[in-house]
Amino acid sequence: MEELYSDLKELQVALQTLLKKYNNLRKENEFLRKEIAGINDQLLEKQQLIDASEERLATTGITTLYNEEERQLLQSKIDLYLKEIEKCLALLNA
């Protein structure tokens, strides 16, 4: 009888451990969902900035607005935004 009690106690401990892990995973999942939502918001914001910049550049022409140094700086900023967008997309696809 004592062996049965011992086995039940072990089963109870294992079940409690499993429930703790389950709850931790649920919390982590919720955190990750919120993080993805934040990344999506950032992605949308950056895409809107890119769209606005492209529209502005298309209407005014880059050669009349910027000298070579300014164009290179702008291009590097655009490249940085694109890399960040690609990172966000990679995180979403992972």
PyRosetta script that sets phi, psi and omega in degrees:
from pyrosetta import init, pose_from_sequence

init()
pose = pose_from_sequence("MEELYSDLKELQVALQTLLKKYNNLRKENEFLRKEIAGINDQLLEKQQLIDASEERLATTGITTLYNEEERQLLQSKIDLYLKEIEKCLALLNA")
pose.set_psi(1, -37.9)
pose.set_omega(1, 179.2)
pose.set_phi(2, -66.2)
pose.set_psi(2, -33.8)
pose.set_omega(2, 178.5)
pose.set_phi(3, -66.3)
pose.set_psi(3, -38.9)
pose.set_omega(3, 177.3)
pose.set_phi(4, -64.2)
pose.set_psi(4, -42.2)
pose.set_omega(4, 177.8)
pose.set_phi(5, -62.1)
pose.set_psi(5, -41.8)
pose.set_omega(5, 179.1)
pose.set_phi(6, -63.9)
pose.set_psi(6, -43.2)
pose.set_omega(6, 178.7)
pose.set_phi(7, -63.9)
pose.set_psi(7, -40.9)
pose.set_omega(7, 177.7)
pose.set_phi(8, -64.4)
pose.set_psi(8, -39.6)
pose.set_omega(8, 178.7)
pose.set_phi(9, -63.2)
pose.set_psi(9, -43.9)
pose.set_omega(9, 177.9)
pose.set_phi(10, -62.1)
pose.set_psi(10, -40.8)
pose.set_omega(10, 178.8)
pose.set_phi(11, -64.3)
pose.set_psi(11, -39.9)
pose.set_omega(11, 178.9)
pose.set_phi(12, -64.7)
pose.set_psi(12, -42.7)
pose.set_omega(12, 178.6)
pose.set_phi(13, -63.3)
pose.set_psi(13, -43.5)
pose.set_omega(13, 179.8)
pose.set_phi(14, -63.6)
pose.set_psi(14, -40.6)
pose.set_omega(14, 179.1)
pose.set_phi(15, -65.6)
pose.set_psi(15, -41.6)
pose.set_omega(15, 177.8)
pose.set_phi(16, -62.9)
pose.set_psi(16, -41.9)
pose.set_omega(16, 177.7)
pose.set_phi(17, -61.6)
pose.set_psi(17, -43.8)
pose.set_omega(17, 179.3)
pose.set_phi(18, -63.4)
pose.set_psi(18, -41.0)
pose.set_omega(18, 178.3)
pose.set_phi(19, -65.2)
pose.set_psi(19, -38.8)
pose.set_omega(19, 177.2)
pose.set_phi(20, -63.4)
pose.set_psi(20, -44.2)
pose.set_omega(20, 178.8)
pose.set_phi(21, -62.8)
pose.set_psi(21, -41.0)
pose.set_omega(21, 179.3)
pose.set_phi(22, -61.7)
pose.set_psi(22, -46.1)
pose.set_omega(22, 179.4)
pose.set_phi(23, -64.1)
pose.set_psi(23, -39.8)
pose.set_omega(23, 177.1)
pose.set_phi(24, -63.2)
pose.set_psi(24, -40.5)
pose.set_omega(24, 178.8)
pose.set_phi(25, -67.4)
pose.set_psi(25, -36.7)
pose.set_omega(25, 176.6)
pose.set_phi(26, -63.8)
pose.set_psi(26, -42.7)
pose.set_omega(26, 178.6)
pose.set_phi(27, -63.7)
pose.set_psi(27, -44.2)
pose.set_omega(27, 179.5)
pose.set_phi(28, -63.1)
pose.set_psi(28, -41.0)
pose.set_omega(28, 178.9)
pose.set_phi(29, -61.8)
pose.set_psi(29, -43.7)
pose.set_omega(29, 178.3)
pose.set_phi(30, -63.6)
pose.set_psi(30, -42.2)
pose.set_omega(30, 177.3)
pose.set_phi(31, -60.3)
pose.set_psi(31, -44.6)
pose.set_omega(31, -178.8)
pose.set_phi(32, -66.2)
pose.set_psi(32, -36.3)
pose.set_omega(32, 176.8)
pose.set_phi(33, -63.4)
pose.set_psi(33, -41.7)
pose.set_omega(33, 178.1)
pose.set_phi(34, -65.7)
pose.set_psi(34, -39.6)
pose.set_omega(34, 179.1)
pose.set_phi(35, -63.9)
pose.set_psi(35, -41.4)
pose.set_omega(35, 177.8)
pose.set_phi(36, -63.0)
pose.set_psi(36, -41.4)
pose.set_omega(36, 178.3)
pose.set_phi(37, -61.4)
pose.set_psi(37, -41.3)
pose.set_omega(37, 177.5)
pose.set_phi(38, -64.4)
pose.set_psi(38, -41.7)
pose.set_omega(38, 178.7)
pose.set_phi(39, -64.8)
pose.set_psi(39, -40.0)
pose.set_omega(39, 177.5)
pose.set_phi(40, -62.2)
pose.set_psi(40, -40.6)
pose.set_omega(40, 177.7)
pose.set_phi(41, -62.8)
pose.set_psi(41, -44.3)
pose.set_omega(41, 178.3)
pose.set_phi(42, -62.9)
pose.set_psi(42, -41.4)
pose.set_omega(42, 179.4)
pose.set_phi(43, -61.6)
pose.set_psi(43, -44.7)
pose.set_omega(43, 179.0)
pose.set_phi(44, -63.1)
pose.set_psi(44, -43.0)
pose.set_omega(44, 179.5)
pose.set_phi(45, -61.8)
pose.set_psi(45, -45.0)
pose.set_omega(45, -179.5)
pose.set_phi(46, -68.4)
pose.set_psi(46, -35.8)
pose.set_omega(46, 177.3)
pose.set_phi(47, -65.3)
pose.set_psi(47, -38.0)
pose.set_omega(47, 177.5)
pose.set_phi(48, -65.6)
pose.set_psi(48, -39.0)
pose.set_omega(48, 176.2)
pose.set_phi(49, -62.7)
pose.set_psi(49, -42.4)
pose.set_omega(49, 179.7)
pose.set_phi(50, -64.9)
pose.set_psi(50, -45.0)
pose.set_omega(50, 179.7)
pose.set_phi(51, -60.6)
pose.set_psi(51, -43.7)
pose.set_omega(51, 179.8)
pose.set_phi(52, -63.9)
pose.set_psi(52, -41.5)
pose.set_omega(52, 179.3)
pose.set_phi(53, -65.4)
pose.set_psi(53, -43.0)
pose.set_omega(53, 179.2)
pose.set_phi(54, -63.4)
pose.set_psi(54, -39.9)
pose.set_omega(54, 178.7)
pose.set_phi(55, -64.4)
pose.set_psi(55, -43.8)
pose.set_omega(55, 179.0)
pose.set_phi(56, -63.0)
pose.set_psi(56, -44.0)
pose.set_omega(56, 179.8)
pose.set_phi(57, -65.5)
pose.set_psi(57, -36.9)
pose.set_omega(57, -178.9)
pose.set_phi(58, -67.5)
pose.set_psi(58, -34.7)
pose.set_omega(58, -176.5)
pose.set_phi(59, -82.6)
pose.set_psi(59, -30.7)
pose.set_omega(59, -175.6)
pose.set_phi(60, -103.8)
pose.set_psi(60, -23.3)
pose.set_omega(60, -178.6)
pose.set_phi(61, 84.2)
pose.set_psi(61, 125.6)
pose.set_omega(61, -174.5)
pose.set_phi(62, -69.6)
pose.set_psi(62, -29.9)
pose.set_omega(62, -176.3)
pose.set_phi(63, -69.8)
pose.set_psi(63, -29.3)
pose.set_omega(63, -179.7)
pose.set_phi(64, -83.7)
pose.set_psi(64, -19.4)
pose.set_omega(64, -176.3)
pose.set_phi(65, -91.1)
pose.set_psi(65, -38.2)
pose.set_omega(65, -169.6)
pose.set_phi(66, -129.1)
pose.set_psi(66, 148.9)
pose.set_omega(66, 170.3)
pose.set_phi(67, -84.9)
pose.set_psi(67, -179.7)
pose.set_omega(67, -174.4)
pose.set_phi(68, -59.8)
pose.set_psi(68, -43.6)
pose.set_omega(68, -179.0)
pose.set_phi(69, -63.5)
pose.set_psi(69, -42.8)
pose.set_omega(69, 179.6)
pose.set_phi(70, -66.9)
pose.set_psi(70, -38.2)
pose.set_omega(70, 177.2)
pose.set_phi(71, -63.0)
pose.set_psi(71, -41.6)
pose.set_omega(71, 178.9)
pose.set_phi(72, -65.0)
pose.set_psi(72, -39.9)
pose.set_omega(72, 177.3)
pose.set_phi(73, -63.5)
pose.set_psi(73, -44.3)
pose.set_omega(73, 178.3)
pose.set_phi(74, -62.7)
pose.set_psi(74, -43.3)
pose.set_omega(74, 179.4)
pose.set_phi(75, -62.9)
pose.set_psi(75, -39.9)
pose.set_omega(75, 179.3)
pose.set_phi(76, -66.6)
pose.set_psi(76, -36.2)
pose.set_omega(76, 176.5)
pose.set_phi(77, -66.1)
pose.set_psi(77, -42.6)
pose.set_omega(77, 178.3)
pose.set_phi(78, -63.2)
pose.set_psi(78, -42.9)
pose.set_omega(78, 178.1)
pose.set_phi(79, -60.7)
pose.set_psi(79, -40.0)
pose.set_omega(79, 178.3)
pose.set_phi(80, -63.5)
pose.set_psi(80, -44.4)
pose.set_omega(80, 177.4)
pose.set_phi(81, -60.9)
pose.set_psi(81, -42.8)
pose.set_omega(81, -179.9)
pose.set_phi(82, -63.4)
pose.set_psi(82, -39.5)
pose.set_omega(82, 177.6)
pose.set_phi(83, -63.5)
pose.set_psi(83, -41.1)
pose.set_omega(83, 178.9)
pose.set_phi(84, -64.7)
pose.set_psi(84, -40.0)
pose.set_omega(84, 177.9)
pose.set_phi(85, -64.0)
pose.set_psi(85, -42.8)
pose.set_omega(85, 178.0)
pose.set_phi(86, -62.4)
pose.set_psi(86, -38.7)
pose.set_omega(86, 176.5)
pose.set_phi(87, -61.8)
pose.set_psi(87, -45.2)
pose.set_omega(87, -179.6)
pose.set_phi(88, -61.3)
pose.set_psi(88, -44.2)
pose.set_omega(88, 179.0)
pose.set_phi(89, -64.3)
pose.set_psi(89, -39.1)
pose.set_omega(89, 178.2)
pose.set_phi(90, -64.3)
pose.set_psi(90, -40.0)
pose.set_omega(90, 177.3)
pose.set_phi(91, -64.8)
pose.set_psi(91, -38.6)
pose.set_omega(91, -179.7)
pose.set_phi(92, -69.3)
pose.set_psi(92, -32.9)
pose.set_omega(92, -179.1)
pose.set_phi(93, -83.8)
pose.set_psi(93, -12.1)
pose.set_omega(93, -178.0)
pose.set_phi(94, -76.8)
pose.dump_pdb("model.pdb")
